[in-house]
Amino acid sequence: MLILLAFIIVFHITSAALLFISTIDNAWWVGDNFSTDVWRMCATNTSTCMAITDQFNEYQSIQAVQATMILSTIFCCVAFLVFILQLFRLKQGERFVLTSIIQLLSCLCVMIAASIYTDRHEELHKSNEYRIEVSQGQYGYSFVLAWIAFAFTLISGVMYLVLRKRK
């Protein structure tokens, strides 16, 4: 049981780390001389960055991605704290339902963020406000990590739903 508990904790911490990296790191859309995420666009050859503001086309879509990624990360961290509390407060044989619900909310939020970015990426990168051409790029590792975090949070949410407290 102790090994299972350690695995669940490590899996949850990994999910949270993936969410933090994919939310913060500047690699959702990358090209030869630029990288961009939901916060800023950086030119790699000049090492200059500019924030993505309301002057950009489709800024509302970017704000939706920002908000849902932040919510996902918060839900994942709250789910971990609730799991630790429930670990000491639940009676033997009860399930970690509250932890599961919060973790599945995190899963839903990251899915919404990555789906919005997937759907709107062409319009997002055609703005005239960018200093360099960013439409000719590809998805970066932060975008891939967001989808991996979706899978991890889904799996851990289901694990918490099935898990019962034992001695």
PyMOL commands that set and color helices and strands:
alter all, ss='L'
color gray80, all
select helices_A, chain A and resi 2-24+59-89+97-124+141-162
alter helices_A, ss='H'
color red, helices_A
select strands_A, chain A and resi 29-30+34-36+40-43+48-51+138-139
alter strands_A, ss='S'
color yellow, strands_A
deselect
rebuild
show_as cartoon
